[in-house]
Amino acid sequence: GLFALRASRYKTPVLVSSVDGVGTKLKVAFAMNRHHTIGQDLVNHCVDDIAVLGAEPLFFLDYLGTGILKPHVFSGIIAGFAKGCAENNCALIGGETAQMPGFYQKGEYDVSGTIVGVVDKGAMLDGRGIKPGDALIGIASSGLHTNGYSLARRVFFDTMKLKPRSRVPELGCSVGEELLKVHLSYGPLVQSLLKSFNKPRRARAIKGLAHITGGGFIDNIPRVLPKGCDVAIFKGTWPVLPVFELIQRHGKVDEVEMHQVFNMGIGMMAIVSGSKADGILRSIRRRGHRAWIIGEVRKGH
């Protein structure tokens, strides 16, 4: 795959890359025989991973491994890749499809993807400006996104004895439909916010971002914090989605584990200047995302 980078758009362009998979969310896709959302999940996850540095995506490459490739499954997955890339203004420039009979279980496959993006070195978000008094804005997730599926599947299918097509009143849909909700992309939102609030030669209003994926709140937020800072997150400041409440109640999962495995309804966290928080919050909501001020930065370690 070839990509022509218009480097003249950037003063000091820095390439940012990430590679990821979808994990055991694939098991739900196999059970539901629904494959068109998996590609979107993977693209959006990768976009979000580099968005935390302020990077915009340039191109994406995929890997698909399976035993025997069924045409309708292949076309569904690729359609998902194409849709995800188009929505993120990202080029899908190639990939690898490997058929390995006897290596995978019948009807199963695995996917992974690599994304490459770019950010101007001077505009990169590195958390250095974060200080006590800054605010935390939580931006809503659509559900589990692509993390915590081994635990979620155990609770729904082993403990609760449900089937993927079982309807659950609290969810308003079947278990399978809930678990296959597409991982949201925050990339276009982040680029729009940075253009509005982090203008050159002005103090940055948006100081750091954390993609709440594997490791939940507990592992992902500290990555962006400088020395001398902690965050306090206030329970009850955002609505926890019913899927997480069901998992916690029926799986008897403690509070700390829930916040270390799942996103709890917050897919992306922005650490922003306290004086600009209300304006940034309004801007996020105008762009179609639900969001709340859910905490603050405090002096700590």
Helices and strands as residue ranges (DSSP letters): G 7-9, E 13-21, H 25-32, H 38-51, E 56-66, H 71-87, E 91-99, E 109-120, G 121-123, E 135-140, H 149-153, I 154-159, E 167-168, E 173-174, H 175-179, H 187-197, E 206-211, H 216-220, G 221-224, E 229-233, H 242-251, H 255-261, E 266-272, G 274-276, H 277-286, E 291-299
